[in-house]
Every structure is written in structure tokens, then in C-alpha cells.
Amino acid sequence: MLPAEDAPVNNLFVEATASTSTSTAKPEVQKGKKKNRRIKRTLPELYSPADVTFRDVRDFLGAEYVDAVLARGDESEWNPPALELWSVVELKVGAFTVSGTFVISWKSGREADLR
């Protein structure tokens, strides 16, 4: 190593010290089972675009119905209703939202999924 006085710029060279580690040990990688982490889903933040959509759907379905579904706590509100592939479904536009989209409903063979 060159003396610091001979260097064109003193900041480029670092003196070797006792704290400098020269070991080449690799960090140990932990192997184990993956944890099945459940996604925690919460209601959207107030006044966010998702909250506006939530309120539009709540107004369309009715506050009592939405509160009953949320009170169950089984996260069924996040699962879409099952529709058969390539089936013809008659939709009814129920409401237009503030953002210009619309909320639809349909009748299924079993009890109505949506009012």
C-alpha cells in the first residue's frame, strides 16, 4: 500500500486496521417450512377511491345487508359469487356511481346473491 502522502487524493486509500475482516464465511441460510400467512383484509382508508366504491356498493345493497355480511367475519365478502363458464347471465344496472361506473345485479338459480 502506498503511503497516504504519495496518493493524489488522500480519500481514496484506507489504512488497513485490525477491525478489517478477511473471513470468507457465508451467512447461514435458514431453511424451513413456509408459513401460511393469511392476508389480513381491512376496509379501505376513508376518502380513498376504494372507500368511494365501497360506499357506492353499500348504498346499492343496503347498509343492513352489508353490515350483516361484515359481521359474520368469515371474509365471504371478498369471494365473488360463482358463475358458470360461458353461461348467459342477464344483468341489471342498479346504480351509477360517482366515478361514472355502475353497479350491477343478477338473479341466480339459488337465492339471489345480490339484491
C-alpha positions in Angstrom: 0.0 0.0 0.0 1.3 3.5 -0.9 1.8 6.0 1.9 -1.0 8.5 2.1 1.4 11.3 1.3 2.1 9.9 -2.2 -1.5 9.5 -3.1 -3.0 12.1 -5.5 -6.1 12.2 -3.4 -5.9 11.2 0.3 -9.5 10.0 0.5 -9.1 7.1 -2.0 -6.9 5.0 0.3 -8.0 3.5 3.5 -5.4 2.2 6.0 -5.7 -1.4 7.0 -6.9 -1.8 10.6 -7.4 -4.6 12.9 -11.2 -4.4 12.5 -11.0 -5.3 8.9 -12.4 -8.7 8.4 -10.9 -11.1 5.9 -13.1 -14.1 6.6 -15.0 -15.6 3.7 -17.7 -17.3 5.8 -21.0 -17.4 4.0 -24.1 -16.4 6.0 -26.2 -19.3 7.0 -29.5 -19.6 5.1 -32.4 -20.7 7.2 -34.3 -23.5 5.7 -37.7 -24.5 6.9 -41.4 -24.7 6.2 -43.1 -21.8 4.7 -45.6 -20.2 7.0 -49.1 -20.0 5.6 -49.7 -16.3 6.1 -53.3 -15.2 6.0 -53.9 -12.0 4.2 -55.5 -9.5 6.6 -58.1 -7.6 4.6 -59.4 -4.4 6.1 -61.9 -1.8 5.0 -60.4 0.9 2.7 -59.0 4.1 4.1 -61.5 6.9 4.4 -62.0 9.1 1.4 -59.8 6.9 -0.8 -61.1 5.7 -4.3 -61.7 2.3 -2.8 -63.7 3.8 0.0 -65.9 5.7 -2.5 -66.5 2.4 -4.3 -67.3 0.7 -1.0 -69.8 3.3 -0.1 -71.5 3.2 -3.5 -71.9 -0.6 -3.3 -73.1 -0.3 0.3 -75.7 2.3 -0.8 -76.8 -0.1 -3.5 -77.1 -3.3 -1.4 -78.3 -1.6 1.7 -76.4 -0.8 4.9 -78.1 -3.6 6.9 -77.1 -6.3 4.4 -73.5 -5.1 4.2 -73.2 -4.8 8.0 -74.6 -8.4 8.4 -72.0 -9.8 5.9 -69.2 -7.9 7.5 -70.3 -9.0 11.0 -70.0 -12.7 10.0 -66.2 -12.3 9.9 -65.7 -15.2 7.5 -64.3 -12.9 4.8 -67.0 -14.1 2.4 -67.4 -10.5 1.2 -64.1 -10.9 -0.6 -65.2 -14.0 -2.6 -67.0 -13.4 -5.8 -70.2 -15.4 -6.5 -69.7 -18.5 -8.6 -70.8 -18.2 -12.2 -70.7 -21.0 -14.7 -68.2 -20.6 -17.5 -69.8 -19.5 -20.8 -73.2 -19.1 -19.3 -75.6 -16.4 -20.3 -76.4 -14.0 -17.5 -78.9 -11.3 -17.6 -77.6 -8.2 -15.8 -79.5 -5.3 -14.4 -77.7 -1.9 -14.0 -78.7 -1.0 -10.5 -76.9 2.3 -9.9 -74.4 4.6 -11.4 -71.6 5.6 -9.1 -69.9 9.0 -8.5 -66.9 7.9 -10.7 -69.1 7.0 -13.7 -69.0 3.3 -13.3 -72.1 1.2 -12.5 -73.2 -1.5 -10.0 -75.0 -4.5 -11.4 -77.1 -7.3 -10.0 -78.4 -10.6 -11.4 -80.6 -13.4 -10.2 -79.1 -16.9 -9.9 -80.8 -20.3 -9.7 -80.5 -20.3 -5.9 -81.2 -17.4 -3.6 -80.3 -14.1 -5.0 -76.6 -13.4 -4.5 -77.2 -9.7 -4.7 -80.5 -7.8 -4.2 
